[in-house]
Amino acid sequence: MKYRLRISGSGDRFVSEIVPHFPSGQPIAVRTVSGWDNPNAMTFDTLAEAKYYKRLVLSVEGWFAMIEDHPLPPARPETA
């Protein structure tokens, strides 16, 4: 299972990027995309990683985010 962050109160807005400030590297903005299956939405491998970024989104933008399960794509059939 993979995870994505959906902006609370939206039906289909997902975090796509957390923009760092250079040279400090501190996050200054969060960008979003529409669509449950949008390939540009950030995908997290672990629940712990998703929780970390959820807190980051809240601290940078003040937005609450929901952690959503995102199933892995179906395996491609092997070709001979």
ZINOR-V290871 format. One line per field, one symbol per residue. ss: DSSP state (H for helix, E for strand, - for the rest). Layout:
BEGIN
ss->???
END
This chain:
BEGIN
ss->-EEEEEE-----EEEEEEEE------EEEEEEEE---------E--HHHHHHHHHHHHHHH---EEEEEE----------
END
